[in-house]
Every structure is written in C-alpha cells, then in structure tokens.
Amino acid sequence: MDNRLAVYIGSHPDDIDVSMSGSLYKFDFGKHPIMWVVVTDGGADVDEYNFDSSHYNSGSTETWVKKGDLGHNVAWISPQGDKIMRSSYSEDLVRKRCGIEFDNGQWKPKMSKHTSSFGDQFDWRSRVKNCVDRDVELRQLSYRDPSDPEIELLYPDGSLSLDEDIFTESIAERLASEIYDLIISKGYSRETLYMNSHAPDDVCRNSAEHDDHRIVGNAVKKSINILLDKGINKVYVNWFTIYKPIEPESGYSNIDVDVSKFRTEKARLCRQCWETEFMAQSFSGFYFGTWGERKWKPRRFPNNPPNFEYCILLLIKK
C-alpha cells in the first residue's frame, strides 16, 4: 500500500459495483487507499414507486407515498434554491440502497435489513465494508439547503438534468472538498490522485449514457481544476460508460483492460448489490421476493439471484 488515494465515483449506489469494480480489483484494491463516493440518493424508479405507493400499502407511515396520493412527483430544492419536481421517487428504494430515511425534511441514516444468501445485508455502505474492505472511505454526497444551512439535502436521483448547470457545479465543489479534506486529514500524497468516474459529455457523447451518469462525469471533470487549485499536483482519471462502449473524442484514448482474473470478485460484489438493493422485504409472514415483483407481470430482473451472478460471469470478457 502506498499513500496515493484512488477515488471511485458513482452516480447511483450500484454504478461502481457494476461498471468500475473490475478496475478497482485489478489496479487499486490492496495497492492504494480507496475512497468510494455515491452522488445521488438512488431513489427514482417508476416500478419501485408503484410498488411502494400502491402494492401492499394501506396508508402505513412506513412508506413515503401514502395510499390515495395522486401523481408521481415530490418537491425538491436545488443547490441554488430553485424548486424542482422529481418524478417516480421512492423512499423505500432510498432506504434499501442508501440506508437513509427522511424526517421533517432532513435525512438521517437508517439501516434497512435484507436477508440474503450472504446473511443479513444492509445499504451500499455496509455492502462495501462487508464485501470489499472495512477500511474503504465511504461518502454519500449532500448539499446544504439554501433556505436553511442546517439542513443537508441529498442529490436527487433522476432529476439532476432539471437544474443541470447548478447541480454540476455543486457536485464538483462538494466532491473536490470531500476528496481534499480526506487527503489532508489522512496525510495522503498531494503529488498524485487517481479518479474513476462516469464519462463526461466530451468523452461519452456517442454512448447513450443516462443523464445522471454524464452530469456526474461533467462534475468530476470540473472538480479536477478545483483540486489542482487546492494544491494537488497531478490527477489521473479513468472514464467509464455503462450502456455502450466509449467512442472517444479528440484528446482521449480508448484502452481495453483484461479484468477476467477478477470475475469471481466482481460477480460476488454485483450479486450482493442485487440482493441488498432489490430483494423485497417480508410484508406478512415470510416472503422472499424480488424488487418490483407482480404476480401478474414478469420480473424485471433475473428470477433468482444466482442467475444474476451467472449473467455477470458470462458478460465479463474484458
């Protein structure tokens, strides 16, 4: 282990697990101190919204959207103070993915236990500590409510594009601050910093990336200059896409990296991610189903978590 920090940044709680963990295991795990950053609260999904708001819901205070509520929107405040309406929001999914609940407009940690084939699992932070390493530095990004600096808000999954320039600038500033503060507090090298992130627009223009992914990539690119101004000497960045391969613009190179030796580690992490985030909880008696399941509709994800692990193993070629 040296003292050069390697930072992995995902827009959603599963992005690093799925898209970047091959590089993490090959290049950084056991070689550099690692910082794992999740930007948004991971709470936007139309299937989960419907599941949370109507299925098995009789007005319980445990759910964010009460039975009888109309619409799919929840009011949110951007870092600039603008009001936005995020759609398809589910607090149940936030709780499962990030271990967070909301209380009078403020968020606080709350574990959501998941019985899985690995034993009791919780949110992405406990998954990383259990499956990757207990010493990984974990960060859930947040920003201050402009109308009340005492309140920290989470970046809204699925809604960054509603105030794109403001969210991009805010993520860049908060990310640079978190990274620099960790480097100083731990005495890590200011000579070299490694970063791994979703690709920005000028890299992933032809890759059909999710808006949240490319916005986070743009923010990471902006954060580099902030870090250089703070006194970091060199920053090396690897850019990733999820949906289609990168077709790099001028000035960037596409590099194939063989991570096949780490199939087992990556597949195990992805399987824990699947079971932690998407296995539905018991409602009456013992019921071990999948996220978004309806008896009258096919499941959106594989019928059995081992199938998901098998798919990951087959897909990893490079």
ZAFI-256941 format. One record per residue (C-alpha): residue in three letters; residue number from 1; x, y, z. Coordinates in steps of 0.25 Angstrom, whole numbers, plus 5000, padded with zeros to 4 digits. Example, Ala and Ser with C-alpha at 12.3 -4.5 7.8 and 13.67 -1.06 7.14 Angstrom:
% ZAFI-256941
residuo:Ala&num:1&X:5049&Y:4982&Z:5031
residuo:Ser&num:2&X:5055&Y:4996&Z:5029
This chain:
% ZAFI-256941
residuo:Met&num:1&X:5000&Y:5000&Z:5000
residuo:Asp&num:2&X:5005&Y:5014&Z:4996
residuo:Asn&num:3&X:4999&Y:5027&Z:5001
residuo:Arg&num:4&X:4993&Y:5031&Z:4987
residuo:Leu&num:5&X:4978&Y:5032&Z:4988
residuo:Ala&num:6&X:4969&Y:5025&Z:4978
residuo:Val&num:7&X:4955&Y:5031&Z:4977
residuo:Tyr&num:8&X:4943&Y:5023&Z:4971
residuo:Ile&num:9&X:4931&Y:5032&Z:4968
residuo:Gly&num:10&X:4917&Y:5026&Z:4964
residuo:Ser&num:11&X:4904&Y:5034&Z:4961
residuo:His&num:12&X:4896&Y:5023&Z:4967
residuo:Pro&num:13&X:4898&Y:5013&Z:4978
residuo:Asp&num:14&X:4901&Y:5001&Z:4969
residuo:Asp&num:15&X:4909&Y:5008&Z:4958
residuo:Ile&num:16&X:4923&Y:5006&Z:4964
residuo:Asp&num:17&X:4919&Y:4991&Z:4966
residuo:Val&num:18&X:4915&Y:4988&Z:4952
residuo:Ser&num:19&X:4923&Y:4997&Z:4944
residuo:Met&num:20&X:4936&Y:5000&Z:4951
residuo:Ser&num:21&X:4939&Y:4989&Z:4960
residuo:Gly&num:22&X:4948&Y:4981&Z:4951
residuo:Ser&num:23&X:4958&Y:4993&Z:4950
residuo:Leu&num:24&X:4956&Y:4994&Z:4965
residuo:Tyr&num:25&X:4961&Y:4980&Z:4968
residuo:Lys&num:26&X:4971&Y:4980&Z:4957
residuo:Phe&num:27&X:4978&Y:4993&Z:4960
residuo:Asp&num:28&X:4975&Y:4999&Z:4973
residuo:Phe&num:29&X:4970&Y:4989&Z:4984
residuo:Gly&num:30&X:4981&Y:4986&Z:4993
residuo:Lys&num:31&X:4991&Y:4996&Z:4986
residuo:His&num:32&X:4985&Y:5009&Z:4989
residuo:Pro&num:33&X:4975&Y:5015&Z:5000
residuo:Ile&num:34&X:4961&Y:5015&Z:4993
residuo:Met&num:35&X:4950&Y:5026&Z:4994
residuo:Trp&num:36&X:4936&Y:5021&Z:4990
residuo:Val&num:37&X:4927&Y:5032&Z:4986
residuo:Val&num:38&X:4912&Y:5031&Z:4983
residuo:Val&num:39&X:4906&Y:5044&Z:4978
residuo:Thr&num:40&X:4891&Y:5042&Z:4978
residuo:Asp&num:41&X:4881&Y:5036&Z:4987
residuo:Gly&num:42&X:4877&Y:5025&Z:4977
residuo:Gly&num:43&X:4862&Y:5027&Z:4979
residuo:Ala&num:44&X:4856&Y:5029&Z:4965
residuo:Asp&num:45&X:4849&Y:5017&Z:4959
residuo:Val&num:46&X:4835&Y:5016&Z:4953
residuo:Asp&num:47&X:4834&Y:5001&Z:4957
residuo:Glu&num:48&X:4839&Y:5003&Z:4971
residuo:Tyr&num:49&X:4830&Y:5016&Z:4972
residuo:Asn&num:50&X:4818&Y:5008&Z:4968
residuo:Phe&num:51&X:4822&Y:4996&Z:4977
residuo:Asp&num:52&X:4824&Y:5006&Z:4989
residuo:Ser&num:53&X:4812&Y:5015&Z:4987
residuo:Ser&num:54&X:4801&Y:5004&Z:4984
residuo:His&num:55&X:4805&Y:4990&Z:4985
residuo:Tyr&num:56&X:4803&Y:4985&Z:5000
residuo:Asn&num:57&X:4801&Y:4999&Z:5004
residuo:Ser&num:58&X:4789&Y:5002&Z:5013
residuo:Gly&num:59&X:4793&Y:5016&Z:5018
residuo:Ser&num:60&X:4805&Y:5011&Z:5026
residuo:Thr&num:61&X:4814&Y:5022&Z:5032
residuo:Glu&num:62&X:4826&Y:5013&Z:5027
residuo:Thr&num:63&X:4824&Y:5017&Z:5013
residuo:Trp&num:64&X:4827&Y:5031&Z:5006
residuo:Val&num:65&X:4815&Y:5031&Z:4997
residuo:Lys&num:66&X:4802&Y:5029&Z:5004
residuo:Lys&num:67&X:4791&Y:5021&Z:4998
residuo:Gly&num:68&X:4782&Y:5031&Z:4991
residuo:Asp&num:69&X:4793&Y:5041&Z:4987
residuo:Leu&num:70&X:4792&Y:5046&Z:4973
residuo:Gly&num:71&X:4803&Y:5048&Z:4963
residuo:His&num:72&X:4818&Y:5043&Z:4963
residuo:Asn&num:73&X:4825&Y:5056&Z:4968
residuo:Val&num:74&X:4832&Y:5060&Z:4980
residuo:Ala&num:75&X:4836&Y:5075&Z:4982
residuo:Trp&num:76&X:4851&Y:5077&Z:4984
residuo:Ile&num:77&X:4861&Y:5089&Z:4985
residuo:Ser&num:78&X:4873&Y:5090&Z:4977
residuo:Pro&num:79&X:4886&Y:5096&Z:4982
residuo:Gln&num:80&X:4882&Y:5109&Z:4976
residuo:Gly&num:81&X:4869&Y:5109&Z:4983
residuo:Asp&num:82&X:4861&Y:5106&Z:4971
residuo:Lys&num:83&X:4849&Y:5097&Z:4973
residuo:Ile&num:84&X:4848&Y:5085&Z:4965
residuo:Met&num:85&X:4839&Y:5073&Z:4964
residuo:Arg&num:86&X:4845&Y:5060&Z:4963
residuo:Ser&num:87&X:4837&Y:5048&Z:4958
residuo:Ser&num:88&X:4836&Y:5034&Z:4961
residuo:Tyr&num:89&X:4842&Y:5035&Z:4975
residuo:Ser&num:90&X:4842&Y:5024&Z:4985
residuo:Glu&num:91&X:4847&Y:5026&Z:4999
residuo:Asp&num:92&X:4847&Y:5011&Z:5001
residuo:Leu&num:93&X:4857&Y:5010&Z:4990
residuo:Val&num:94&X:4866&Y:5021&Z:4997
residuo:Arg&num:95&X:4865&Y:5013&Z:5009
residuo:Lys&num:96&X:4869&Y:5000&Z:5003
residuo:Arg&num:97&X:4880&Y:5006&Z:4994
residuo:Cys&num:98&X:4886&Y:5017&Z:5003
residuo:Gly&num:99&X:4881&Y:5013&Z:5017
residuo:Ile&num:100&X:4874&Y:5027&Z:5018
residuo:Glu&num:101&X:4861&Y:5032&Z:5023
residuo:Phe&num:102&X:4855&Y:5046&Z:5023
residuo:Asp&num:103&X:4849&Y:5052&Z:5036
residuo:Asn&num:104&X:4843&Y:5066&Z:5035
residuo:Gly&num:105&X:4851&Y:5069&Z:5022
residuo:Gln&num:106&X:4864&Y:5065&Z:5027
residuo:Trp&num:107&X:4871&Y:5052&Z:5024
residuo:Lys&num:108&X:4877&Y:5042&Z:5034
residuo:Pro&num:109&X:4883&Y:5029&Z:5034
residuo:Lys&num:110&X:4874&Y:5017&Z:5035
residuo:Met&num:111&X:4878&Y:5003&Z:5033
residuo:Ser&num:112&X:4869&Y:4994&Z:5025
residuo:Lys&num:113&X:4872&Y:4980&Z:5027
residuo:His&num:114&X:4872&Y:4970&Z:5016
residuo:Thr&num:115&X:4872&Y:4955&Z:5018
residuo:Ser&num:116&X:4881&Y:4950&Z:5007
residuo:Ser&num:117&X:4889&Y:4938&Z:5003
residuo:Phe&num:118&X:4901&Y:4945&Z:5009
residuo:Gly&num:119&X:4894&Y:4947&Z:5022
residuo:Asp&num:120&X:4888&Y:4960&Z:5027
residuo:Gln&num:121&X:4891&Y:4971&Z:5018
residuo:Phe&num:122&X:4888&Y:4986&Z:5018
residuo:Asp&num:123&X:4891&Y:4998&Z:5009
residuo:Trp&num:124&X:4902&Y:5001&Z:5000
residuo:Arg&num:125&X:4912&Y:5005&Z:5011
residuo:Ser&num:126&X:4910&Y:4993&Z:5019
residuo:Arg&num:127&X:4911&Y:4984&Z:5006
residuo:Val&num:128&X:4925&Y:4991&Z:5002
residuo:Lys&num:129&X:4930&Y:4989&Z:5016
residuo:Asn&num:130&X:4926&Y:4974&Z:5017
residuo:Cys&num:131&X:4929&Y:4971&Z:5003
residuo:Val&num:132&X:4941&Y:4979&Z:4999
residuo:Asp&num:133&X:4948&Y:4985&Z:5011
residuo:Arg&num:134&X:4945&Y:4991&Z:5024
residuo:Asp&num:135&X:4956&Y:5002&Z:5022
residuo:Val&num:136&X:4950&Y:5008&Z:5010
residuo:Glu&num:137&X:4946&Y:5022&Z:5012
residuo:Leu&num:138&X:4931&Y:5024&Z:5009
residuo:Arg&num:139&X:4924&Y:5037&Z:5005
residuo:Gln&num:140&X:4909&Y:5040&Z:5002
residuo:Leu&num:141&X:4910&Y:5053&Z:4995
residuo:Ser&num:142&X:4900&Y:5064&Z:5000
residuo:Tyr&num:143&X:4898&Y:5079&Z:4999
residuo:Arg&num:144&X:4892&Y:5090&Z:5008
residuo:Asp&num:145&X:4878&Y:5095&Z:5007
residuo:Pro&num:146&X:4880&Y:5109&Z:5002
residuo:Ser&num:147&X:4868&Y:5113&Z:5011
residuo:Asp&num:148&X:4873&Y:5106&Z:5024
residuo:Pro&num:149&X:4888&Y:5103&Z:5024
residuo:Glu&num:150&X:4885&Y:5094&Z:5036
residuo:Ile&num:151&X:4878&Y:5084&Z:5026
residuo:Glu&num:152&X:4886&Y:5075&Z:5017
residuo:Leu&num:153&X:4879&Y:5070&Z:5005
residuo:Leu&num:154&X:4883&Y:5058&Z:4996
residuo:Tyr&num:155&X:4885&Y:5060&Z:4981
residuo:Pro&num:156&X:4872&Y:5055&Z:4975
residuo:Asp&num:157&X:4873&Y:5042&Z:4966
residuo:Gly&num:158&X:4867&Y:5044&Z:4952
residuo:Ser&num:159&X:4866&Y:5059&Z:4954
residuo:Leu&num:160&X:4880&Y:5065&Z:4952
residuo:Ser&num:161&X:4876&Y:5069&Z:4938
residuo:Leu&num:162&X:4865&Y:5078&Z:4943
residuo:Asp&num:163&X:4875&Y:5088&Z:4948
residuo:Glu&num:164&X:4887&Y:5083&Z:4941
residuo:Asp&num:165&X:4897&Y:5094&Z:4942
residuo:Ile&num:166&X:4894&Y:5097&Z:4956
residuo:Phe&num:167&X:4895&Y:5082&Z:4960
residuo:Thr&num:168&X:4908&Y:5080&Z:4952
residuo:Glu&num:169&X:4915&Y:5092&Z:4959
residuo:Ser&num:170&X:4910&Y:5088&Z:4973
residuo:Ile&num:171&X:4915&Y:5073&Z:4971
residuo:Ala&num:172&X:4928&Y:5078&Z:4966
residuo:Glu&num:173&X:4930&Y:5087&Z:4978
residuo:Arg&num:174&X:4925&Y:5077&Z:4989
residuo:Leu&num:175&X:4933&Y:5065&Z:4982
residuo:Ala&num:176&X:4946&Y:5073&Z:4982
residuo:Ser&num:177&X:4944&Y:5077&Z:4996
residuo:Glu&num:178&X:4942&Y:5063&Z:5001
residuo:Ile&num:179&X:4954&Y:5058&Z:4994
residuo:Tyr&num:180&X:4963&Y:5069&Z:4998
residuo:Asp&num:181&X:4959&Y:5068&Z:5013
residuo:Leu&num:182&X:4961&Y:5053&Z:5013
residuo:Ile&num:183&X:4975&Y:5055&Z:5007
residuo:Ile&num:184&X:4979&Y:5065&Z:5017
residuo:Ser&num:185&X:4973&Y:5058&Z:5029
residuo:Lys&num:186&X:4980&Y:5045&Z:5026
residuo:Gly&num:187&X:4993&Y:5051&Z:5021
residuo:Tyr&num:188&X:4991&Y:5044&Z:5007
residuo:Ser&num:189&X:5000&Y:5049&Z:4995
residuo:Arg&num:190&X:4997&Y:5062&Z:4989
residuo:Glu&num:191&X:5006&Y:5059&Z:4977
residuo:Thr&num:192&X:4997&Y:5049&Z:4971
residuo:Leu&num:193&X:4982&Y:5046&Z:4971
residuo:Tyr&num:194&X:4975&Y:5035&Z:4964
residuo:Met&num:195&X:4960&Y:5037&Z:4960
residuo:Asn&num:196&X:4950&Y:5027&Z:4953
residuo:Ser&num:197&X:4936&Y:5032&Z:4949
residuo:His&num:198&X:4925&Y:5032&Z:4939
residuo:Ala&num:199&X:4930&Y:5039&Z:4926
residuo:Pro&num:200&X:4927&Y:5054&Z:4923
residuo:Asp&num:201&X:4920&Y:5059&Z:4911
residuo:Asp&num:202&X:4933&Y:5061&Z:4902
residuo:Val&num:203&X:4936&Y:5046&Z:4905
residuo:Cys&num:204&X:4923&Y:5039&Z:4905
residuo:Arg&num:205&X:4915&Y:5047&Z:4894
residuo:Asn&num:206&X:4912&Y:5035&Z:4886
residuo:Ser&num:207&X:4910&Y:5025&Z:4897
residuo:Ala&num:208&X:4895&Y:5028&Z:4901
residuo:Glu&num:209&X:4898&Y:5030&Z:4915
residuo:His&num:210&X:4888&Y:5032&Z:4926
residuo:Asp&num:211&X:4887&Y:5047&Z:4929
residuo:Asp&num:212&X:4891&Y:5046&Z:4943
residuo:His&num:213&X:4903&Y:5038&Z:4939
residuo:Arg&num:214&X:4908&Y:5048&Z:4929
residuo:Ile&num:215&X:4905&Y:5060&Z:4938
residuo:Val&num:216&X:4913&Y:5054&Z:4949
residuo:Gly&num:217&X:4924&Y:5051&Z:4939
residuo:Asn&num:218&X:4924&Y:5066&Z:4935
residuo:Ala&num:219&X:4924&Y:5070&Z:4950
residuo:Val&num:220&X:4936&Y:5061&Z:4953
residuo:Lys&num:221&X:4943&Y:5068&Z:4941
residuo:Lys&num:222&X:4941&Y:5081&Z:4947
residuo:Ser&num:223&X:4946&Y:5076&Z:4961
residuo:Ile&num:224&X:4959&Y:5074&Z:4955
residuo:Asn&num:225&X:4963&Y:5088&Z:4953
residuo:Ile&num:226&X:4958&Y:5091&Z:4967
residuo:Leu&num:227&X:4967&Y:5080&Z:4973
residuo:Leu&num:228&X:4979&Y:5086&Z:4965
residuo:Asp&num:229&X:4976&Y:5100&Z:4970
residuo:Lys&num:230&X:4976&Y:5094&Z:4984
residuo:Gly&num:231&X:4990&Y:5088&Z:4982
residuo:Ile&num:232&X:4988&Y:5074&Z:4977
residuo:Asn&num:233&X:4999&Y:5073&Z:4967
residuo:Lys&num:234&X:4994&Y:5062&Z:4957
residuo:Val&num:235&X:4981&Y:5056&Z:4955
residuo:Tyr&num:236&X:4979&Y:5043&Z:4946
residuo:Val&num:237&X:4965&Y:5040&Z:4942
residuo:Asn&num:238&X:4959&Y:5027&Z:4936
residuo:Trp&num:239&X:4945&Y:5029&Z:4930
residuo:Phe&num:240&X:4934&Y:5019&Z:4929
residuo:Thr&num:241&X:4921&Y:5017&Z:4922
residuo:Ile&num:242&X:4910&Y:5006&Z:4925
residuo:Tyr&num:243&X:4901&Y:5005&Z:4913
residuo:Lys&num:244&X:4910&Y:5006&Z:4901
residuo:Pro&num:245&X:4925&Y:5006&Z:4899
residuo:Ile&num:246&X:4932&Y:5019&Z:4899
residuo:Glu&num:247&X:4935&Y:5026&Z:4885
residuo:Pro&num:248&X:4946&Y:5036&Z:4890
residuo:Glu&num:249&X:4946&Y:5050&Z:4884
residuo:Ser&num:250&X:4960&Y:5056&Z:4881
residuo:Gly&num:251&X:4970&Y:5056&Z:4892
residuo:Tyr&num:252&X:4965&Y:5043&Z:4899
residuo:Ser&num:253&X:4969&Y:5029&Z:4897
residuo:Asn&num:254&X:4961&Y:5016&Z:4898
residuo:Ile&num:255&X:4968&Y:5005&Z:4906
residuo:Asp&num:256&X:4964&Y:4991&Z:4907
residuo:Val&num:257&X:4967&Y:4985&Z:4920
residuo:Asp&num:258&X:4967&Y:4970&Z:4923
residuo:Val&num:259&X:4960&Y:4968&Z:4937
residuo:Ser&num:260&X:4956&Y:4953&Z:4935
residuo:Lys&num:261&X:4964&Y:4949&Z:4947
residuo:Phe&num:262&X:4955&Y:4957&Z:4955
residuo:Arg&num:263&X:4942&Y:4951&Z:4950
residuo:Thr&num:264&X:4939&Y:4944&Z:4964
residuo:Glu&num:265&X:4941&Y:4956&Z:4972
residuo:Lys&num:266&X:4933&Y:4965&Z:4963
residuo:Ala&num:267&X:4921&Y:4955&Z:4961
residuo:Arg&num:268&X:4921&Y:4953&Z:4976
residuo:Leu&num:269&X:4920&Y:4969&Z:4978
residuo:Cys&num:270&X:4909&Y:4970&Z:4968
residuo:Arg&num:271&X:4901&Y:4959&Z:4974
residuo:Gln&num:272&X:4902&Y:4965&Z:4988
residuo:Cys&num:273&X:4898&Y:4978&Z:4981
residuo:Trp&num:274&X:4886&Y:4971&Z:4975
residuo:Glu&num:275&X:4881&Y:4965&Z:4987
residuo:Thr&num:276&X:4884&Y:4977&Z:4996
residuo:Glu&num:277&X:4876&Y:4987&Z:4987
residuo:Phe&num:278&X:4865&Y:4979&Z:4981
residuo:Met&num:279&X:4861&Y:4968&Z:4989
residuo:Ala&num:280&X:4847&Y:4972&Z:4995
residuo:Gln&num:281&X:4844&Y:4970&Z:5010
residuo:Ser&num:282&X:4834&Y:4962&Z:5017
residuo:Phe&num:283&X:4821&Y:4968&Z:5018
residuo:Ser&num:284&X:4813&Y:4957&Z:5025
residuo:Gly&num:285&X:4820&Y:4944&Z:5029
residuo:Phe&num:286&X:4832&Y:4940&Z:5021
residuo:Tyr&num:287&X:4832&Y:4945&Z:5007
residuo:Phe&num:288&X:4845&Y:4946&Z:4999
residuo:Gly&num:289&X:4842&Y:4952&Z:4986
residuo:Thr&num:290&X:4849&Y:4962&Z:4976
residuo:Trp&num:291&X:4848&Y:4977&Z:4975
residuo:Gly&num:292&X:4836&Y:4981&Z:4967
residuo:Glu&num:293&X:4830&Y:4968&Z:4966
residuo:Arg&num:294&X:4816&Y:4966&Z:4962
residuo:Lys&num:295&X:4809&Y:4953&Z:4961
residuo:Trp&num:296&X:4802&Y:4957&Z:4948
residuo:Lys&num:297&X:4815&Y:4962&Z:4942
residuo:Pro&num:298&X:4829&Y:4956&Z:4939
residuo:Arg&num:299&X:4840&Y:4961&Z:4948
residuo:Arg&num:300&X:4849&Y:4972&Z:4942
residuo:Phe&num:301&X:4862&Y:4965&Z:4947
residuo:Pro&num:302&X:4866&Y:4950&Z:4947
residuo:Asn&num:303&X:4857&Y:4941&Z:4955
residuo:Asn&num:304&X:4868&Y:4937&Z:4964
residuo:Pro&num:305&X:4880&Y:4944&Z:4969
residuo:Pro&num:306&X:4889&Y:4933&Z:4965
residuo:Asn&num:307&X:4884&Y:4935&Z:4951
residuo:Phe&num:308&X:4889&Y:4950&Z:4952
residuo:Glu&num:309&X:4903&Y:4945&Z:4957
residuo:Tyr&num:310&X:4903&Y:4935&Z:4945
residuo:Cys&num:311&X:4900&Y:4946&Z:4935
residuo:Ile&num:312&X:4911&Y:4955&Z:4941
residuo:Leu&num:313&X:4921&Y:4944&Z:4940
residuo:Leu&num:314&X:4918&Y:4941&Z:4925
residuo:Leu&num:315&X:4918&Y:4956&Z:4922
residuo:Ile&num:316&X:4932&Y:4959&Z:4927
residuo:Lys&num:317&X:4941&Y:4957&Z:4916
residuo:Lys&num:318&X:4950&Y:4969&Z:4917
